[in-house]
Amino acid sequence: MKPKSDCIACLIERTKYECDLALDNDQDKLIVLKEVIAFLLEHLDEERRSPAFFGTERERILRRCSGSEDPHEALKMRSNEVAKALLPDAYDFYATAANKVEA
């Protein structure tokens, strides 16, 4: 399955988003973007290349250029902190709902 035009736009947009997460320097971001775009141009005409193929290579390029095995690590940690902070409210909500059902 060849990627559609929307896939290409999404891959580039996602590359920029991930560069913003993993890299501080705009010059480094440009290097990753250029490499991903070059990879897309080189492989777009190949038959049977799925969007996942391009996404996987995007991740490899970002990891190599950023030196980070997980460019999303800081975001995951913040998300976990927010989720943990919400747990008491979630417990209260469901306990209240369970009490209403029993009554």
Biopython code that builds the backbone (N, CA, C, O; Angstrom):
import numpy as np
from Bio.PDB.StructureBuilder import StructureBuilder

atoms = [
    (1, "MET", "N", (0.836, -1.176, 0.000)),
    (1, "MET", "CA", (0.000, 0.000, 0.000)),
    (1, "MET", "C", (0.883, 1.242, 0.000)),
    (1, "MET", "O", (1.631, 1.469, 0.951)),
    (2, "LYS", "N", (0.806, 2.024, -1.025)),
    (2, "LYS", "CA", (1.594, 3.239, -1.097)),
    (2, "LYS", "C", (0.948, 4.324, -0.241)),
    (2, "LYS", "O", (-0.276, 4.379, -0.126)),
    (3, "PRO", "N", (1.764, 5.184, 0.357)),
    (3, "PRO", "CA", (1.178, 6.261, 1.157)),
    (3, "PRO", "C", (0.443, 7.260, 0.266)),
    (3, "PRO", "O", (0.808, 7.471, -0.890)),
    (4, "LYS", "N", (-0.569, 7.850, 0.814)),
    (4, "LYS", "CA", (-1.339, 8.876, 0.120)),
    (4, "LYS", "C", (-0.740, 10.243, 0.454)),
    (4, "LYS", "O", (0.115, 10.348, 1.334)),
    (5, "SER", "N", (-1.177, 11.268, -0.230)),
    (5, "SER", "CA", (-0.612, 12.599, -0.016)),
    (5, "SER", "C", (-0.797, 13.059, 1.427)),
    (5, "SER", "O", (0.077, 13.733, 1.972)),
    (6, "ASP", "N", (-1.925, 12.705, 2.058)),
    (6, "ASP", "CA", (-2.133, 13.080, 3.460)),
    (6, "ASP", "C", (-1.112, 12.414, 4.375)),
    (6, "ASP", "O", (-0.722, 12.984, 5.394)),
    (7, "CYS", "N", (-0.683, 11.221, 4.015)),
    (7, "CYS", "CA", (0.311, 10.506, 4.828)),
    (7, "CYS", "C", (1.633, 11.279, 4.855)),
    (7, "CYS", "O", (2.286, 11.378, 5.894)),
    (8, "ILE", "N", (2.007, 11.811, 3.722)),
    (8, "ILE", "CA", (3.275, 12.533, 3.630)),
    (8, "ILE", "C", (3.233, 13.779, 4.496)),
    (8, "ILE", "O", (4.165, 14.052, 5.253)),
    (9, "ALA", "N", (2.155, 14.529, 4.384)),
    (9, "ALA", "CA", (2.019, 15.738, 5.201)),
    (9, "ALA", "C", (2.041, 15.394, 6.690)),
    (9, "ALA", "O", (2.666, 16.093, 7.488)),
    (10, "CYS", "N", (1.366, 14.328, 7.050)),
    (10, "CYS", "CA", (1.321, 13.904, 8.452)),
    (10, "CYS", "C", (2.701, 13.475, 8.941)),
    (10, "CYS", "O", (3.095, 13.823, 10.054)),
    (11, "LEU", "N", (3.438, 12.726, 8.127)),
    (11, "LEU", "CA", (4.776, 12.282, 8.516)),
    (11, "LEU", "C", (5.700, 13.474, 8.777)),
    (11, "LEU", "O", (6.475, 13.463, 9.733)),
    (12, "ILE", "N", (5.619, 14.477, 7.945)),
    (12, "ILE", "CA", (6.471, 15.652, 8.136)),
    (12, "ILE", "C", (6.025, 16.439, 9.359)),
    (12, "ILE", "O", (6.859, 16.898, 10.141)),
    (13, "GLU", "N", (4.713, 16.597, 9.531)),
    (13, "GLU", "CA", (4.205, 17.302, 10.712)),
    (13, "GLU", "C", (4.594, 16.563, 11.990)),
    (13, "GLU", "O", (4.985, 17.181, 12.980)),
    (14, "ARG", "N", (4.486, 15.248, 11.960)),
    (14, "ARG", "CA", (4.853, 14.447, 13.130)),
    (14, "ARG", "C", (6.356, 14.539, 13.410)),
    (14, "ARG", "O", (6.777, 14.561, 14.566)),
    (15, "THR", "N", (7.146, 14.592, 12.360)),
    (15, "THR", "CA", (8.594, 14.761, 12.529)),
    (15, "THR", "C", (8.888, 16.073, 13.244)),
    (15, "THR", "O", (9.711, 16.111, 14.158)),
    (16, "LYS", "N", (8.228, 17.138, 12.837)),
    (16, "LYS", "CA", (8.448, 18.451, 13.473)),
    (16, "LYS", "C", (8.035, 18.392, 14.936)),
    (16, "LYS", "O", (8.749, 18.896, 15.802)),
    (17, "TYR", "N", (6.891, 17.784, 15.218)),
    (17, "TYR", "CA", (6.415, 17.658, 16.595)),
    (17, "TYR", "C", (7.426, 16.905, 17.455)),
    (17, "TYR", "O", (7.747, 17.333, 18.563)),
    (18, "GLU", "N", (7.919, 15.795, 16.944)),
    (18, "GLU", "CA", (8.867, 14.991, 17.712)),
    (18, "GLU", "C", (10.215, 15.692, 17.846)),
    (18, "GLU", "O", (10.888, 15.550, 18.867)),
    (19, "CYS", "N", (10.606, 16.435, 16.840)),
    (19, "CYS", "CA", (11.836, 17.231, 16.948)),
    (19, "CYS", "C", (11.703, 18.251, 18.078)),
    (19, "CYS", "O", (12.646, 18.468, 18.840)),
    (20, "ASP", "N", (10.533, 18.872, 18.182)),
    (20, "ASP", "CA", (10.308, 19.843, 19.250)),
    (20, "ASP", "C", (10.389, 19.191, 20.626)),
    (20, "ASP", "O", (10.811, 19.833, 21.588)),
    (21, "LEU", "N", (9.991, 17.931, 20.733)),
    (21, "LEU", "CA", (10.087, 17.212, 21.999)),
    (21, "LEU", "C", (11.527, 16.842, 22.336)),
    (21, "LEU", "O", (11.952, 16.940, 23.487)),
    (22, "ALA", "N", (12.268, 16.418, 21.325)),
    (22, "ALA", "CA", (13.571, 15.793, 21.578)),
    (22, "ALA", "C", (14.760, 16.735, 21.435)),
    (22, "ALA", "O", (15.829, 16.469, 21.985)),
    (23, "LEU", "N", (14.590, 17.818, 20.712)),
    (23, "LEU", "CA", (15.733, 18.670, 20.397)),
    (23, "LEU", "C", (15.467, 20.124, 20.790)),
    (23, "LEU", "O", (14.353, 20.627, 20.650)),
    (24, "ASP", "N", (16.505, 20.777, 21.280)),
    (24, "ASP", "CA", (16.382, 22.186, 21.664)),
    (24, "ASP", "C", (16.859, 23.118, 20.558)),
    (24, "ASP", "O", (16.355, 24.231, 20.412)),
    (25, "ASN", "N", (17.809, 22.668, 19.801)),
    (25, "ASN", "CA", (18.467, 23.499, 18.801)),
    (25, "ASN", "C", (17.721, 23.422, 17.468)),
    (25, "ASN", "O", (17.472, 22.333, 16.952)),
    (26, "ASP", "N", (17.365, 24.592, 16.913)),
    (26, "ASP", "CA", (16.633, 24.613, 15.659)),
    (26, "ASP", "C", (17.448, 24.011, 14.513)),
    (26, "ASP", "O", (16.884, 23.398, 13.607)),
    (27, "GLN", "N", (18.753, 24.182, 14.547)),
    (27, "GLN", "CA", (19.605, 23.616, 13.496)),
    (27, "GLN", "C", (19.543, 22.091, 13.510)),
    (27, "GLN", "O", (19.517, 21.461, 12.453)),
    (28, "ASP", "N", (19.519, 21.498, 14.700)),
    (28, "ASP", "CA", (19.393, 20.043, 14.812)),
    (28, "ASP", "C", (18.038, 19.568, 14.288)),
    (28, "ASP", "O", (17.943, 18.518, 13.652)),
    (29, "LYS", "N", (16.998, 20.345, 14.559)),
    (29, "LYS", "CA", (15.669, 20.002, 14.055)),
    (29, "LYS", "C", (15.660, 20.001, 12.529)),
    (29, "LYS", "O", (15.074, 19.117, 11.903)),
    (30, "LEU", "N", (16.310, 20.993, 11.943)),
    (30, "LEU", "CA", (16.369, 21.069, 10.482)),
    (30, "LEU", "C", (17.107, 19.878, 9.886)),
    (30, "LEU", "O", (16.726, 19.376, 8.828)),
    (31, "ILE", "N", (18.146, 19.430, 10.551)),
    (31, "ILE", "CA", (18.900, 18.268, 10.075)),
    (31, "ILE", "C", (17.982, 17.041, 10.025)),
    (31, "ILE", "O", (17.970, 16.312, 9.033)),
    (32, "VAL", "N", (17.220, 16.817, 11.091)),
    (32, "VAL", "CA", (16.306, 15.674, 11.132)),
    (32, "VAL", "C", (15.239, 15.811, 10.056)),
    (32, "VAL", "O", (14.959, 14.855, 9.333)),
    (33, "LEU", "N", (14.644, 16.988, 9.945)),
    (33, "LEU", "CA", (13.607, 17.202, 8.940)),
    (33, "LEU", "C", (14.133, 16.961, 7.528)),
    (33, "LEU", "O", (13.464, 16.325, 6.714)),
    (34, "LYS", "N", (15.309, 17.459, 7.244)),
    (34, "LYS", "CA", (15.894, 17.255, 5.920)),
    (34, "LYS", "C", (16.136, 15.773, 5.650)),
    (34, "LYS", "O", (15.880, 15.285, 4.549)),
    (35, "GLU", "N", (16.625, 15.071, 6.651)),
    (35, "GLU", "CA", (16.910, 13.652, 6.462)),
    (35, "GLU", "C", (15.633, 12.846, 6.252)),
    (35, "GLU", "O", (15.596, 11.936, 5.424)),
    (36, "VAL", "N", (14.593, 13.179, 6.998)),
    (36, "VAL", "CA", (13.323, 12.480, 6.822)),
    (36, "VAL", "C", (12.729, 12.784, 5.449)),
    (36, "VAL", "O", (12.235, 11.881, 4.774)),
    (37, "ILE", "N", (12.774, 14.032, 5.039)),
    (37, "ILE", "CA", (12.246, 14.395, 3.721)),
    (37, "ILE", "C", (13.043, 13.696, 2.621)),
    (37, "ILE", "O", (12.462, 13.206, 1.652)),
    (38, "ALA", "N", (14.359, 13.649, 2.762)),
    (38, "ALA", "CA", (15.190, 12.952, 1.768)),
    (38, "ALA", "C", (14.822, 11.472, 1.709)),
    (38, "ALA", "O", (14.750, 10.891, 0.627)),
    (39, "PHE", "N", (14.590, 10.867, 2.864)),
    (39, "PHE", "CA", (14.196, 9.460, 2.901)),
    (39, "PHE", "C", (12.852, 9.264, 2.192)),
    (39, "PHE", "O", (12.684, 8.320, 1.420)),
    (40, "LEU", "N", (11.906, 10.155, 2.458)),
    (40, "LEU", "CA", (10.606, 10.070, 1.792)),
    (40, "LEU", "C", (10.756, 10.153, 0.280)),
    (40, "LEU", "O", (10.189, 9.345, -0.455)),
    (41, "LEU", "N", (11.514, 11.126, -0.171)),
    (41, "LEU", "CA", (11.701, 11.304, -1.609)),
    (41, "LEU", "C", (12.355, 10.088, -2.259)),
    (41, "LEU", "O", (12.021, 9.716, -3.384)),
    (42, "GLU", "N", (13.272, 9.488, -1.549)),
    (42, "GLU", "CA", (13.987, 8.332, -2.090)),
    (42, "GLU", "C", (13.101, 7.091, -2.196)),
    (42, "GLU", "O", (13.285, 6.270, -3.095)),
    (43, "HIS", "N", (12.136, 6.951, -1.276)),
    (43, "HIS", "CA", (11.386, 5.696, -1.183)),
    (43, "HIS", "C", (9.908, 5.800, -1.550)),
    (43, "HIS", "O", (9.212, 4.784, -1.538)),
    (44, "LEU", "N", (9.414, 6.969, -1.868)),
    (44, "LEU", "CA", (7.980, 7.110, -2.136)),
    (44, "LEU", "C", (7.496, 6.306, -3.330)),
    (44, "LEU", "O", (6.360, 5.832, -3.328)),
    (45, "ASP", "N", (8.306, 6.147, -4.320)),
    (45, "ASP", "CA", (7.871, 5.446, -5.525)),
    (45, "ASP", "C", (7.957, 3.924, -5.407)),
    (45, "ASP", "O", (7.510, 3.206, -6.302)),
    (46, "GLU", "N", (8.519, 3.440, -4.327)),
    (46, "GLU", "CA", (8.634, 1.996, -4.152)),
    (46, "GLU", "C", (7.259, 1.400, -3.847)),
    (46, "GLU", "O", (6.532, 1.880, -2.976)),
    (47, "GLU", "N", (6.939, 0.381, -4.561)),
    (47, "GLU", "CA", (5.665, -0.290, -4.333)),
    (47, "GLU", "C", (5.689, -1.015, -2.987)),
    (47, "GLU", "O", (6.741, -1.424, -2.495)),
    (48, "ARG", "N", (4.522, -1.156, -2.424)),
    (48, "ARG", "CA", (4.322, -1.941, -1.208)),
    (48, "ARG", "C", (5.023, -1.370, 0.017)),
    (48, "ARG", "O", (5.384, -2.117, 0.926)),
    (49, "ARG", "N", (5.219, -0.061, 0.053)),
    (49, "ARG", "CA", (5.761, 0.589, 1.254)),
    (49, "ARG", "C", (4.604, 1.251, 1.977)),
    (49, "ARG", "O", (3.957, 2.152, 1.441)),
    (50, "SER", "N", (4.347, 0.806, 3.187)),
    (50, "SER", "CA", (3.219, 1.330, 3.951)),
    (50, "SER", "C", (3.628, 2.597, 4.696)),
    (50, "SER", "O", (4.818, 2.860, 4.871)),
    (51, "PRO", "N", (2.657, 3.371, 5.129)),
    (51, "PRO", "CA", (2.972, 4.534, 5.959)),
    (51, "PRO", "C", (3.774, 4.157, 7.211)),
    (51, "PRO", "O", (4.600, 4.941, 7.679)),
    (52, "ALA", "N", (3.532, 2.967, 7.746)),
    (52, "ALA", "CA", (4.272, 2.519, 8.926)),
    (52, "ALA", "C", (5.768, 2.383, 8.630)),
    (52, "ALA", "O", (6.600, 2.657, 9.495)),
    (53, "PHE", "N", (6.105, 1.967, 7.425)),
    (53, "PHE", "CA", (7.509, 1.874, 7.020)),
    (53, "PHE", "C", (8.188, 3.235, 7.161)),
    (53, "PHE", "O", (9.299, 3.332, 7.681)),
    (54, "PHE", "N", (7.511, 4.277, 6.697)),
    (54, "PHE", "CA", (8.083, 5.624, 6.764)),
    (54, "PHE", "C", (8.116, 6.136, 8.207)),
    (54, "PHE", "O", (9.067, 6.806, 8.612)),
    (55, "GLY", "N", (7.084, 5.821, 8.972)),
    (55, "GLY", "CA", (7.062, 6.235, 10.372)),
    (55, "GLY", "C", (8.174, 5.589, 11.182)),
    (55, "GLY", "O", (8.789, 6.230, 12.034)),
    (56, "THR", "N", (8.424, 4.321, 10.912)),
    (56, "THR", "CA", (9.498, 3.620, 11.616)),
    (56, "THR", "C", (10.848, 4.251, 11.303)),
    (56, "THR", "O", (11.667, 4.445, 12.201)),
    (57, "GLU", "N", (11.079, 4.568, 10.053)),
    (57, "GLU", "CA", (12.351, 5.188, 9.687)),
    (57, "GLU", "C", (12.465, 6.591, 10.274)),
    (57, "GLU", "O", (13.551, 7.011, 10.673)),
    (58, "ARG", "N", (11.352, 7.315, 10.328)),
    (58, "ARG", "CA", (11.347, 8.638, 10.967)),
    (58, "ARG", "C", (11.825, 8.513, 12.416)),
    (58, "ARG", "O", (12.645, 9.306, 12.878)),
    (59, "GLU", "N", (11.304, 7.514, 13.122)),
    (59, "GLU", "CA", (11.702, 7.307, 14.519)),
    (59, "GLU", "C", (13.188, 6.962, 14.622)),
    (59, "GLU", "O", (13.871, 7.450, 15.522)),
    (60, "ARG", "N", (13.689, 6.143, 13.728)),
    (60, "ARG", "CA", (15.113, 5.773, 13.738)),
    (60, "ARG", "C", (15.993, 7.001, 13.505)),
    (60, "ARG", "O", (17.003, 7.188, 14.185)),
    (61, "ILE", "N", (15.610, 7.821, 12.557)),
    (61, "ILE", "CA", (16.391, 9.029, 12.261)),
    (61, "ILE", "C", (16.399, 9.947, 13.472)),
    (61, "ILE", "O", (17.449, 10.469, 13.847)),
    (62, "LEU", "N", (15.252, 10.146, 14.081)),
    (62, "LEU", "CA", (15.163, 11.030, 15.248)),
    (62, "LEU", "C", (15.988, 10.500, 16.408)),
    (62, "LEU", "O", (16.686, 11.264, 17.075)),
    (63, "ARG", "N", (15.915, 9.209, 16.652)),
    (63, "ARG", "CA", (16.704, 8.631, 17.743)),
    (63, "ARG", "C", (18.202, 8.804, 17.495)),
    (63, "ARG", "O", (18.955, 9.171, 18.396)),
    (64, "ARG", "N", (18.610, 8.539, 16.281)),
    (64, "ARG", "CA", (20.028, 8.655, 15.950)),
    (64, "ARG", "C", (20.503, 10.105, 16.081)),
    (64, "ARG", "O", (21.568, 10.357, 16.646)),
    (65, "CYS", "N", (19.742, 11.033, 15.576)),
    (65, "CYS", "CA", (20.164, 12.434, 15.575)),
    (65, "CYS", "C", (20.042, 13.087, 16.952)),
    (65, "CYS", "O", (20.805, 13.997, 17.276)),
    (66, "SER", "N", (19.096, 12.632, 17.757)),
    (66, "SER", "CA", (18.910, 13.239, 19.075)),
    (66, "SER", "C", (19.766, 12.573, 20.148)),
    (66, "SER", "O", (20.036, 13.155, 21.198)),
    (67, "GLY", "N", (20.188, 11.342, 19.861)),
    (67, "GLY", "CA", (20.944, 10.604, 20.868)),
    (67, "GLY", "C", (20.053, 10.073, 21.982)),
    (67, "GLY", "O", (20.550, 9.572, 22.991)),
    (68, "SER", "N", (18.749, 10.178, 21.807)),
    (68, "SER", "CA", (17.797, 9.734, 22.820)),
    (68, "SER", "C", (17.111, 8.466, 22.343)),
    (68, "SER", "O", (16.591, 8.414, 21.229)),
    (69, "GLU", "N", (17.112, 7.447, 23.186)),
    (69, "GLU", "CA", (16.427, 6.204, 22.845)),
    (69, "GLU", "C", (14.908, 6.407, 22.868)),
    (69, "GLU", "O", (14.177, 5.747, 22.130)),
    (70, "ASP", "N", (14.444, 7.318, 23.715)),
    (70, "ASP", "CA", (13.013, 7.599, 23.802)),
    (70, "ASP", "C", (12.786, 9.110, 23.824)),
    (70, "ASP", "O", (12.798, 9.722, 24.891)),
    (71, "PRO", "N", (12.582, 9.710, 22.660)),
    (71, "PRO", "CA", (12.357, 11.156, 22.593)),
    (71, "PRO", "C", (11.101, 11.608, 23.349)),
    (71, "PRO", "O", (10.946, 12.795, 23.634)),
    (72, "HIS", "N", (10.213, 10.672, 23.672)),
    (72, "HIS", "CA", (8.966, 11.008, 24.364)),
    (72, "HIS", "C", (9.067, 10.843, 25.884)),
    (72, "HIS", "O", (8.068, 11.005, 26.585)),
    (73, "GLU", "N", (10.238, 10.529, 26.390)),
    (73, "GLU", "CA", (10.385, 10.188, 27.810)),
    (73, "GLU", "C", (9.879, 11.290, 28.735)),
    (73, "GLU", "O", (9.125, 11.006, 29.666)),
    (74, "ALA", "N", (10.274, 12.530, 28.503)),
    (74, "ALA", "CA", (9.852, 13.632, 29.387)),
    (74, "ALA", "C", (8.333, 13.814, 29.336)),
    (74, "ALA", "O", (7.702, 14.058, 30.364)),
    (75, "LEU", "N", (7.755, 13.697, 28.155)),
    (75, "LEU", "CA", (6.306, 13.829, 28.019)),
    (75, "LEU", "C", (5.585, 12.702, 28.751)),
    (75, "LEU", "O", (4.560, 12.936, 29.392)),
    (76, "LYS", "N", (6.105, 11.496, 28.662)),
    (76, "LYS", "CA", (5.504, 10.355, 29.358)),
    (76, "LYS", "C", (5.559, 10.568, 30.875)),
    (76, "LYS", "O", (4.591, 10.286, 31.581)),
    (77, "MET", "N", (6.684, 11.060, 31.365)),
    (77, "MET", "CA", (6.831, 11.287, 32.803)),
    (77, "MET", "C", (5.830, 12.348, 33.278)),
    (77, "MET", "O", (5.191, 12.171, 34.315)),
    (78, "ARG", "N", (5.690, 13.438, 32.535)),
    (78, "ARG", "CA", (4.722, 14.474, 32.907)),
    (78, "ARG", "C", (3.303, 13.926, 32.876)),
    (78, "ARG", "O", (2.500, 14.216, 33.763)),
    (79, "SER", "N", (2.997, 13.138, 31.859)),
    (79, "SER", "CA", (1.654, 12.551, 31.749)),
    (79, "SER", "C", (1.362, 11.629, 32.928)),
    (79, "SER", "O", (0.251, 11.634, 33.458)),
    (80, "ASN", "N", (2.337, 10.850, 33.334)),
    (80, "ASN", "CA", (2.161, 9.964, 34.492)),
    (80, "ASN", "C", (1.950, 10.758, 35.771)),
    (80, "ASN", "O", (1.139, 10.367, 36.611)),
    (81, "GLU", "N", (2.665, 11.864, 35.935)),
    (81, "GLU", "CA", (2.489, 12.710, 37.121)),
    (81, "GLU", "C", (1.080, 13.296, 37.176)),
    (81, "GLU", "O", (0.454, 13.328, 38.235)),
    (82, "VAL", "N", (0.592, 13.754, 36.037)),
    (82, "VAL", "CA", (-0.767, 14.299, 35.979)),
    (82, "VAL", "C", (-1.782, 13.207, 36.303)),
    (82, "VAL", "O", (-2.719, 13.431, 37.070)),
    (83, "ALA", "N", (-1.594, 12.035, 35.722)),
    (83, "ALA", "CA", (-2.519, 10.923, 35.974)),
    (83, "ALA", "C", (-2.523, 10.544, 37.457)),
    (83, "ALA", "O", (-3.586, 10.306, 38.031)),
    (84, "LYS", "N", (-1.359, 10.487, 38.069)),
    (84, "LYS", "CA", (-1.286, 10.146, 39.496)),
    (84, "LYS", "C", (-1.982, 11.197, 40.343)),
    (84, "LYS", "O", (-2.639, 10.867, 41.330)),
    (85, "ALA", "N", (-1.843, 12.461, 39.961)),
    (85, "ALA", "CA", (-2.499, 13.538, 40.708)),
    (85, "ALA", "C", (-4.021, 13.458, 40.581)),
    (85, "ALA", "O", (-4.740, 13.895, 41.480)),
    (86, "LEU", "N", (-4.513, 12.909, 39.484)),
    (86, "LEU", "CA", (-5.955, 12.791, 39.265)),
    (86, "LEU", "C", (-6.567, 11.550, 39.916)),
    (86, "LEU", "O", (-7.789, 11.462, 40.043)),
    (87, "LEU", "N", (-5.746, 10.605, 40.325)),
    (87, "LEU", "CA", (-6.266, 9.355, 40.890)),
    (87, "LEU", "C", (-7.205, 9.557, 42.072)),
    (87, "LEU", "O", (-8.265, 8.931, 42.099)),
    (88, "PRO", "N", (-6.871, 10.402, 43.056)),
    (88, "PRO", "CA", (-7.811, 10.577, 44.172)),
    (88, "PRO", "C", (-9.193, 11.053, 43.706)),
    (88, "PRO", "O", (-10.212, 10.589, 44.218)),
    (89, "ASP", "N", (-9.230, 11.968, 42.746)),
    (89, "ASP", "CA", (-10.518, 12.433, 42.225)),
    (89, "ASP", "C", (-11.259, 11.314, 41.507)),
    (89, "ASP", "O", (-12.478, 11.197, 41.628)),
    (90, "ALA", "N", (-10.528, 10.494, 40.761)),
    (90, "ALA", "CA", (-11.159, 9.375, 40.057)),
    (90, "ALA", "C", (-11.736, 8.374, 41.051)),
    (90, "ALA", "O", (-12.854, 7.891, 40.871)),
    (91, "TYR", "N", (-10.976, 8.060, 42.102)),
    (91, "TYR", "CA", (-11.484, 7.140, 43.123)),
    (91, "TYR", "C", (-12.745, 7.695, 43.770)),
    (91, "TYR", "O", (-13.723, 6.970, 43.951)),
    (92, "ASP", "N", (-12.725, 8.985, 44.119)),
    (92, "ASP", "CA", (-13.900, 9.607, 44.731)),
    (92, "ASP", "C", (-15.102, 9.565, 43.794)),
    (92, "ASP", "O", (-16.219, 9.265, 44.217)),
    (93, "PHE", "N", (-14.869, 9.863, 42.534)),
    (93, "PHE", "CA", (-15.952, 9.875, 41.554)),
    (93, "PHE", "C", (-16.601, 8.503, 41.459)),
    (93, "PHE", "O", (-17.825, 8.388, 41.513)),
    (94, "TYR", "N", (-15.791, 7.466, 41.317)),
    (94, "TYR", "CA", (-16.348, 6.124, 41.158)),
    (94, "TYR", "C", (-16.942, 5.583, 42.457)),
    (94, "TYR", "O", (-17.902, 4.813, 42.423)),
    (95, "ALA", "N", (-16.389, 5.971, 43.582)),
    (95, "ALA", "CA", (-16.969, 5.549, 44.859)),
    (95, "ALA", "C", (-18.336, 6.192, 45.041)),
    (95, "ALA", "O", (-19.277, 5.545, 45.501)),
    (96, "THR", "N", (-18.442, 7.449, 44.685)),
    (96, "THR", "CA", (-19.729, 8.158, 44.778)),
    (96, "THR", "C", (-20.737, 7.539, 43.822)),
    (96, "THR", "O", (-21.892, 7.324, 44.189)),
    (97, "ALA", "N", (-20.309, 7.253, 42.599)),
    (97, "ALA", "CA", (-21.198, 6.633, 41.621)),
    (97, "ALA", "C", (-21.655, 5.260, 42.078)),
    (97, "ALA", "O", (-22.822, 4.906, 41.905)),
    (98, "ALA", "N", (-20.755, 4.485, 42.657)),
    (98, "ALA", "CA", (-21.109, 3.144, 43.147)),
    (98, "ALA", "C", (-22.103, 3.242, 44.286)),
    (98, "ALA", "O", (-23.025, 2.431, 44.372)),
    (99, "ASN", "N", (-21.932, 4.229, 45.168)),
    (99, "ASN", "CA", (-22.865, 4.414, 46.282)),
    (99, "ASN", "C", (-24.254, 4.790, 45.784)),
    (99, "ASN", "O", (-25.252, 4.355, 46.358)),
    (100, "LYS", "N", (-24.335, 5.593, 44.725)),
    (100, "LYS", "CA", (-25.629, 5.998, 44.168)),
    (100, "LYS", "C", (-26.353, 4.803, 43.567)),
    (100, "LYS", "O", (-27.574, 4.688, 43.670)),
    (101, "VAL", "N", (-25.587, 3.909, 42.936)),
    (101, "VAL", "CA", (-26.182, 2.729, 42.310)),
    (101, "VAL", "C", (-26.730, 1.796, 43.386)),
    (101, "VAL", "O", (-27.797, 1.209, 43.208)),
    (102, "GLU", "N", (-26.012, 1.652, 44.499)),
    (102, "GLU", "CA", (-26.419, 0.765, 45.571)),
    (102, "GLU", "C", (-27.622, 1.308, 46.307)),
    (102, "GLU", "O", (-28.414, 0.534, 46.845)),
    (103, "ALA", "N", (-27.782, 2.627, 46.345)),
    (103, "ALA", "CA", (-28.872, 3.225, 47.123)),
    (103, "ALA", "C", (-30.207, 3.107, 46.477)),
    (103, "ALA", "O", (-31.204, 3.571, 47.031)),
]
sb = StructureBuilder()
sb.init_structure("model")
sb.init_model(0)
sb.init_chain("A")
sb.init_seg("    ")
for serial, (resi, resn, name, xyz) in enumerate(atoms, 1):
    if name == "N":
        sb.init_residue(resn, " ", resi, " ")
    sb.init_atom(name, np.array(xyz, "f"), 0.0, 1.0, " ", f" {name:<3s}", serial, name[0])
structure = sb.get_structure()
